[in-house]
Structures are given as structure tokens and as C-alpha cells.
């Protein structure tokens, strides 16, 4: 049995428990769906909103961090796309500003 590592990174936000609860309140997914299969919930967000997602941390220990990223393969595209990202988050009750977007660099161990 081997250990796999994957890099996770971009410009975006970490999904905190508070943000996850707001997504549940906005009927993006249910708490049961999140607990059963967070990956499908993240795919739903990605497909519906056109944003990227990633998960970092250890799948062995369950200590995971989930992220949503502004789409873009370069800075110009990220600058063009971040207002839409912030608006989509605002529509579900998550008030963010450009200062809340972070450079995320993490890895996933599987």
C-alpha cells in the first residue's frame, strides 16, 4: 500500500464550518449529504457555480480542509473572475471582500 500526495492551491477561501452551515441553509446541500459525501457536495457547488474546489490534509486521519477557488489560469483571469466568485458567495449569505481571498497552498495525503 502506497501513500499518494496531491498539491492543492489557488486563490480562494477555506470552507469554514460557518460557511458550510450557510451553504446548508441556502439549500445547496444538506448536512446529511455533507457528512456522507463532502466530495459530491463540492462537485455540486463547482457544477452549479462554475468554481473550482480542492481538499487538503490527511484522508487517513480525517483532518481535511476544503477550499473554493476563483477560476483562472493566470492573474488577469483571476482578477476578471473574482467579482463573480464574491457575488455567488454573497447570494448564499457569505459576505466576502477581495481582502478575504487568500493564496492557498496545501497538499492532500491519500
TISELO-596017 format. One record per residue: residue in three letters; x, y, z of N, C-alpha, C, O in turn. Coordinates in Angstrom, 3 decimals, always signed. Example, Ala and Ser with C-alpha at 12.3 -4.5 7.8 and 13.67 -1.06 7.14 Angstrom:
2
SITE residuo      n_x      n_y      n_z     ca_x     ca_y     ca_z      c_x      c_y      c_z      o_x      o_y      o_z
SITE     Ala  +13.190   -5.690   +7.800  +12.300   -4.500   +7.800  +13.200   -3.300   +7.800  +14.236   -3.319   +8.465
SITE     Ser  +12.850   -2.250   +7.080  +13.670   -1.060   +7.140  +12.900   +0.030   +7.870  +13.409   +1.138   +8.039
END
This chain:
110
SITE residuo      n_x      n_y      n_z     ca_x     ca_y     ca_z      c_x      c_y      c_z      o_x      o_y      o_z
SITE     Unk   +0.852   -1.167   +0.000   +0.000   +0.000   +0.000   +0.900   +1.232   +0.000   +1.786   +1.358   +0.845
SITE     Unk   +0.673   +2.135   -0.942   +1.465   +3.342   -1.020   +0.689   +4.555   -0.552   -0.530   +4.518   -0.388
SITE     Unk   +1.414   +5.606   -0.348   +0.810   +6.877   +0.045   +0.893   +7.812   -1.149   +1.950   +7.956   -1.763
SITE     Unk   -0.228   +8.448   -1.477   -0.272   +9.400   -2.581   -0.373  +10.815   -2.033   -1.031  +11.063   -1.023
SITE     Unk   +0.289  +11.730   -2.715   +0.242  +13.144   -2.353   -0.231  +13.930   -3.571   +0.176  +13.647   -4.698
SITE     Unk   -1.079  +14.902   -3.342   -1.509  +15.809   -4.397   -1.449  +17.234   -3.877   -1.827  +17.501   -2.737
SITE     Unk   -0.975  +18.143   -4.707   -0.967  +19.546   -4.341   -2.331  +20.163   -4.551   -3.056  +19.793   -5.474
SITE     Unk   -2.679  +21.106   -3.692   -3.938  +21.838   -3.780   -3.583  +23.308   -3.635   -2.955  +23.691   -2.648
SITE     Unk   -3.967  +24.138   -4.592   -3.634  +25.543   -4.452   -4.355  +26.438   -5.427   -4.865  +25.991   -6.454
SITE     Unk   -4.388  +27.708   -5.087   -5.006  +28.725   -5.915   -5.379  +29.925   -5.068   -4.965  +30.044   -3.915
SITE     Unk   -6.161  +30.806   -5.653   -6.684  +31.978   -4.941   -8.131  +31.674   -4.588   -8.940  +31.380   -5.468
SITE     Unk   -8.460  +31.744   -3.291   -9.823  +31.423   -2.895  -10.019  +31.511   -1.408   -9.387  +32.314   -0.721
SITE     Unk  -10.916  +30.660   -0.915  -11.269  +30.663   +0.504  -11.271  +29.238   +1.039  -11.475  +28.279   +0.295
SITE     Unk  -11.043  +29.118   +2.328  -11.231  +27.841   +3.006  -12.677  +27.774   +3.466  -13.226  +28.755   +3.968
SITE     Unk  -13.281  +26.621   +3.292  -14.653  +26.439   +3.766  -14.619  +26.185   +5.267  -14.256  +25.101   +5.724
SITE     Unk  -15.001  +27.195   +6.012  -15.090  +27.064   +7.462  -16.423  +26.403   +7.806  -17.298  +26.274   +6.950
SITE     Unk  -16.568  +25.995   +9.040  -17.838  +25.417   +9.489  -18.975  +26.418   +9.302  -20.088  +26.035   +8.940
SITE     Unk  -18.699  +27.694   +9.548  -19.720  +28.736   +9.370  -20.166  +28.828   +7.913  -21.362  +28.930   +7.643
SITE     Unk  -19.231  +28.794   +6.980  -19.576  +28.861   +5.556  -20.339  +27.608   +5.138  -21.303  +27.697   +4.378
SITE     Unk  -19.920  +26.448   +5.623  -20.631  +25.209   +5.300  -22.074  +25.290   +5.792  -22.991  +24.872   +5.085
SITE     Unk  -22.286  +25.823   +6.995  -23.639  +25.962   +7.528  -24.474  +26.920   +6.676  -25.671  +26.700   +6.495
SITE     Unk  -23.861  +27.968   +6.160  -24.599  +28.899   +5.289  -24.964  +28.235   +3.969  -26.039  +28.493   +3.428
SITE     Unk  -24.096  +27.393   +3.446  -24.408  +26.652   +2.226  -25.549  +25.674   +2.480  -26.404  +25.479   +1.616
SITE     Unk  -25.567  +25.062   +3.652  -26.667  +24.166   +4.026  -27.957  +24.968   +4.156  -29.004  +24.535   +3.676
SITE     Unk  -27.892  +26.123   +4.797  -29.077  +26.982   +4.958  -29.622  +27.467   +3.623  -30.822  +27.704   +3.486
SITE     Unk  -28.742  +27.615   +2.643  -29.156  +28.064   +1.306  -29.613  +26.887   +0.435  -29.863  +27.054   -0.758
SITE     Unk  -29.720  +25.709   +1.034  -30.179  +24.504   +0.340  -29.295  +24.092   -0.827  -29.779  +23.529   -1.809
SITE     Unk  -28.004  +24.373   -0.721  -27.060  +23.900   -1.727  -26.880  +22.392   -1.556  -26.786  +21.655   -2.538
SITE     Unk  -26.833  +21.945   -0.315  -26.806  +20.537   +0.050  -27.267  +20.447   +1.496  -27.355  +21.462   +2.187
SITE     Unk  -27.557  +19.248   +1.948  -27.999  +19.065   +3.334  -26.812  +18.678   +4.215  -25.747  +18.304   +3.726
SITE     Unk  -27.021  +18.778   +5.503  -25.979  +18.371   +6.442  -25.673  +16.877   +6.295  -24.518  +16.457   +6.378
SITE     Unk  -26.718  +16.088   +6.078  -26.532  +14.649   +5.897  -25.709  +14.368   +4.639  -24.825  +13.512   +4.653
SITE     Unk  -25.998  +15.086   +3.556  -25.233  +14.903   +2.319  -23.762  +15.258   +2.541  -22.869  +14.551   +2.075
SITE     Unk  -23.516  +16.366   +3.262  -22.142  +16.774   +3.541  -21.411  +15.700   +4.353  -20.268  +15.361   +4.046
SITE     Unk  -22.058  +15.174   +5.373  -21.425  +14.168   +6.228  -21.204  +12.858   +5.485  -20.210  +12.173   +5.725
SITE     Unk  -22.121  +12.500   +4.583  -21.998  +11.247   +3.838  -20.959  +11.331   +2.723  -20.181  +10.399   +2.518
SITE     Unk  -20.953  +12.469   +1.993  -20.078  +12.558   +0.820  -19.778  +14.024   +0.504  -20.390  +14.611   -0.388
SITE     Unk  -18.830  +14.610   +1.244  -18.484  +16.015   +1.029  -18.023  +16.254   -0.410  -18.246  +17.335   -0.957
SITE     Unk  -17.385  +15.263   -1.025  -16.862  +15.440   -2.389  -18.002  +15.721   -3.365  -17.878  +16.596   -4.222
SITE     Unk  -19.103  +14.993   -3.245  -20.252  +15.237   -4.131  -20.826  +16.638   -3.890  -21.260  +17.297   -4.835
SITE     Unk  -20.831  +17.088   -2.656  -21.317  +18.441   -2.345  -20.417  +19.483   -2.998  -20.906  +20.462   -3.561
SITE     Unk  -19.105  +19.274   -2.926  -18.173  +20.204   -3.567  -18.340  +20.174   -5.084  -18.243  +21.215   -5.734
SITE     Unk  -18.590  +19.003   -5.652  -18.844  +18.908   -7.090  -20.116  +19.649   -7.471  -20.170  +20.282   -8.526
SITE     Unk  -21.141  +19.579   -6.625  -22.391  +20.301   -6.871  -22.130  +21.804   -6.924  -22.623  +22.490   -7.818
SITE     Unk  -21.359  +22.311   -5.970  -21.012  +23.734   -5.967  -20.246  +24.083   -7.236  -20.539  +25.084   -7.890
SITE     Unk  -19.283  +23.269   -7.574  -18.458  +23.520   -8.756  -19.302  +23.545  -10.029  -19.168  +24.448  -10.854
SITE     Unk  -20.166  +22.553  -10.179  -21.001  +22.466  -11.381  -22.022  +23.595  -11.449  -22.280  +24.141  -12.521
SITE     Unk  -22.601  +23.943  -10.309  -23.643  +24.971  -10.266  -23.070  +26.375  -10.429  -23.629  +27.199  -11.153
SITE     Unk  -21.962  +26.643   -9.759  -21.407  +27.995   -9.726  -20.252  +28.207  -10.684  -19.855  +29.347  -10.925
SITE     Unk  -19.710  +27.149  -11.227  -18.561  +27.294  -12.109  -17.304  +27.720  -11.385  -16.511  +28.497  -11.917
SITE     Unk  -17.112  +27.213  -10.161  -15.887  +27.486   -9.400  -15.125  +26.180   -9.219  -15.677  +25.091   -9.375
SITE     Unk  -13.866  +26.313   -8.890  -13.031  +25.144   -8.642  -13.034  +24.827   -7.152  -13.304  +25.700   -6.327
SITE     Unk  -12.736  +23.583   -6.811  -12.651  +23.209   -5.406  -11.466  +22.282   -5.198  -10.930  +21.708   -6.147
SITE     Unk  -11.073  +22.147   -3.954   -9.997  +21.240   -3.605  -10.087  +20.877   -2.140  -10.721  +21.571   -1.346
SITE     Unk   -9.442  +19.779   -1.799   -9.384  +19.322   -0.417   -7.934  +19.011   -0.075   -7.250  +18.298   -0.809
SITE     Unk   -7.479  +19.546   +1.037   -6.134  +19.287   +1.517   -6.186  +18.611   +2.870   -7.233  +18.572   +3.517
SITE     Unk   -5.061  +18.085   +3.291   -4.987  +17.438   +4.591   -4.806  +15.943   +4.454   -4.423  +15.450   +3.393
SITE     Unk   -5.083  +15.222   +5.527   -4.877  +13.786   +5.571   -6.199  +13.039   +5.493   -7.065  +13.188   +6.354
SITE     Unk   -6.338  +12.237   +4.453   -7.521  +11.392   +4.336   -7.441  +10.220   +5.310   -8.456   +9.592   +5.610
SITE     Unk   -6.247   +9.924   +5.801   -6.079   +8.853   +6.779   -6.626   +9.250   +8.136   -7.334   +8.474   +8.777
SITE     Unk   -6.302  +10.456   +8.575   -6.748  +10.906   +9.893   -8.102  +11.603   +9.839   -8.756  +11.775  +10.868
SITE     Unk   -8.528  +12.008   +8.635   -9.784  +12.744   +8.510   -9.631  +14.228   +8.774  -10.622  +14.959   +8.780
SITE     Unk   -8.409  +14.689   +8.993   -8.145  +16.110   +9.234   -8.030  +16.802   +7.871   -6.942  +16.922   +7.309
SITE     Unk   -9.181  +17.256   +7.353   -9.252  +17.786   +5.992   -9.641  +19.257   +5.988  -10.363  +19.724   +6.869
SITE     Unk   -9.154  +19.976   +4.992   -9.531  +21.360   +4.746  -10.099  +21.422   +3.330   -9.511  +20.885   +2.391
SITE     Unk  -11.243  +22.079   +3.190  -11.904  +22.187   +1.891  -11.815  +23.634   +1.423  -11.931  +24.569   +2.216
SITE     Unk  -11.607  +23.799   +0.119  -11.395  +25.119   -0.447  -12.264  +25.331   -1.678  -12.582  +24.388   -2.403
SITE     Unk  -12.645  +26.591   -1.900  -13.243  +27.029   -3.158  -12.289  +28.037   -3.765  -11.767  +28.907   -3.067
SITE     Unk  -12.058  +27.923   -5.071  -11.090  +28.764   -5.754  -11.742  +29.612   -6.842  -12.694  +29.191   -7.498
SITE     Unk  -11.202  +30.813   -7.013  -11.567  +31.656   -8.141  -10.953  +31.019   -9.382   -9.773  +30.667   -9.388
SITE     Unk  -11.757  +30.871  -10.430  -11.219  +30.276  -11.657  -10.270  +31.231  -12.347  -10.472  +32.446  -12.344
SITE     Unk   -9.235  +30.668  -12.936   -8.285  +31.442  -13.708   -6.937  +30.762  -13.740   -6.457  +30.247  -12.731
SITE     Unk   -6.332  +30.768  -14.914   -5.017  +30.137  -15.034   -3.894  +31.155  -14.950   -2.717  +30.798  -14.996
SITE     Unk   -4.268  +32.443  -14.826   -3.269  +33.488  -14.638   -3.914  +34.628  -13.846   -5.124  +34.631  -13.620
SITE     Unk   -3.102  +35.579  -13.435   -3.599  +36.663  -12.588   -4.687  +37.479  -13.271   -5.661  +37.865  -12.625
SITE     Unk   -4.541  +37.747  -14.559   -5.548  +38.526  -15.293   -6.915  +37.848  -15.223   -7.923  +38.511  -14.979
SITE     Unk   -6.955  +36.534  -15.436   -8.224  +35.810  -15.385   -8.801  +35.797  -13.972  -10.013  +35.917  -13.797
SITE     Unk   -7.948  +35.652  -12.970   -8.427  +35.667  -11.588   -9.013  +37.034  -11.251  -10.058  +37.117  -10.607
SITE     Unk   -8.355  +38.100  -11.677   -8.871  +39.454  -11.432  -10.217  +39.646  -12.123  -11.114  +40.283  -11.570
SITE     Unk  -10.362  +39.103  -13.325  -11.631  +39.207  -14.051  -12.735  +38.381  -13.391  -13.903  +38.767  -13.440
SITE     Unk  -12.381  +37.248  -12.772  -13.379  +36.318  -12.259  -13.726  +36.483  -10.786  -14.760  +35.980  -10.346
SITE     Unk  -12.893  +37.172  -10.011  -13.171  +37.223   -8.574  -14.473  +37.936   -8.227  -15.119  +37.530   -7.261
SITE     Unk  -14.916  +39.001   -8.970  -16.199  +39.616   -8.592  -17.374  +38.635   -8.685  -18.272  +38.667   -7.844
SITE     Unk  -17.373  +37.780   -9.684  -18.432  +36.779   -9.820  -18.375  +35.789   -8.665  -19.412  +35.405   -8.125
SITE     Unk  -17.181  +35.379   -8.286  -17.000  +34.470   -7.156  -17.579  +35.099   -5.888  -18.329  +34.447   -5.161
SITE     Unk  -17.238  +36.351   -5.621  -17.731  +37.028   -4.414  -19.246  +37.181   -4.454  -19.904  +37.044   -3.423
SITE     Unk  -19.806  +37.460   -5.620  -21.251  +37.616   -5.759  -21.975  +36.293   -5.492  -23.013  +36.271   -4.832
SITE     Unk  -21.430  +35.212   -5.999  -22.048  +33.899   -5.762  -22.041  +33.568   -4.276  -23.016  +33.027   -3.755
SITE     Unk  -20.956  +33.888   -3.597  -20.897  +33.639   -2.162  -21.895  +34.534   -1.420  -22.542  +34.096   -0.468
SITE     Unk  -22.013  +35.775   -1.859  -22.963  +36.709   -1.232  -24.396  +36.212   -1.378  -25.213  +36.384   -0.473
SITE     Unk  -24.698  +35.600   -2.510  -26.052  +35.097   -2.765  -26.472  +33.992   -1.803  -27.664  +33.718   -1.662
SITE     Unk  -25.516  +33.359   -1.142  -25.841  +32.329   -0.145  -25.559  +32.819   +1.275  -25.516  +32.024   +2.214
SITE     Unk  -25.368  +34.129   +1.425  -25.211  +34.709   +2.754  -23.799  +34.784   +3.278  -23.589  +35.039   +4.464
SITE     Unk  -22.822  +34.564   +2.410  -21.419  +34.640   +2.828  -20.838  +35.943   +2.283  -20.517  +36.051   +1.100
SITE     Unk  -20.714  +36.915   +3.160  -20.188  +38.224   +2.782  -18.664  +38.193   +2.795  -18.043  +38.027   +3.845
SITE     Unk  -18.080  +38.352   +1.627  -16.625  +38.376   +1.488  -16.216  +39.603   +0.701  -17.009  +40.173   -0.047
SITE     Unk  -14.979  +39.997   +0.876  -14.395  +41.056   +0.059  -13.135  +40.497   -0.582  -12.707  +39.386   -0.269
SITE     Unk  -12.554  +41.267   -1.472  -11.340  +40.821   -2.141  -10.226  +40.543   -1.124   -9.365  +39.697   -1.366
SITE     Unk  -10.239  +41.249   +0.008   -9.233  +41.023   +1.039   -9.374  +39.661   +1.709   -8.425  +39.174   +2.324
SITE     Unk  -10.541  +39.044   +1.597  -10.767  +37.729   +2.194  -10.234  +36.589   +1.328  -10.078  +35.466   +1.807
SITE     Unk   -9.956  +36.872   +0.062   -9.401  +35.856   -0.827   -7.931  +35.660   -0.478   -7.187  +36.627   -0.318
SITE     Unk   -7.526  +34.414   -0.363   -6.176  +34.079   +0.080   -5.465  +33.232   -0.967   -6.092  +32.541   -1.770
SITE     Unk   -4.157  +33.305   -0.934   -3.328  +32.389   -1.706   -3.266  +31.097   -0.887   -2.708  +31.073   +0.210
SITE     Unk   -3.833  +30.048   -1.423   -3.911  +28.779   -0.717   -2.906  +27.815   -1.322   -2.858  +27.627   -2.538
SITE     Unk   -2.111  +27.212   -0.465   -1.151  +26.211   -0.873   -1.186  +25.094   +0.164   -0.781  +25.289   +1.311
SITE     Unk   -1.664  +23.942   -0.239   -1.850  +22.840   +0.689   -1.534  +21.547   -0.070   -1.216  +21.583   -1.259
SITE     Unk   -1.620  +20.451   +0.593   -1.467  +19.154   -0.074   -2.435  +18.171   +0.556   -2.884  +18.340   +1.690
SITE     Unk   -2.737  +17.151   -0.206   -3.648  +16.113   +0.210   -2.884  +14.799   +0.275   -2.189  +14.430   -0.672
SITE     Unk   -3.014  +14.096   +1.392   -2.356  +12.814   +1.567   -3.432  +11.737   +1.557   -4.381  +11.768   +2.339
SITE     Unk   -3.252  +10.772   +0.634   -4.248   +9.699   +0.496   -3.574   +8.352   +0.582   -4.241   +7.321   +0.489
END
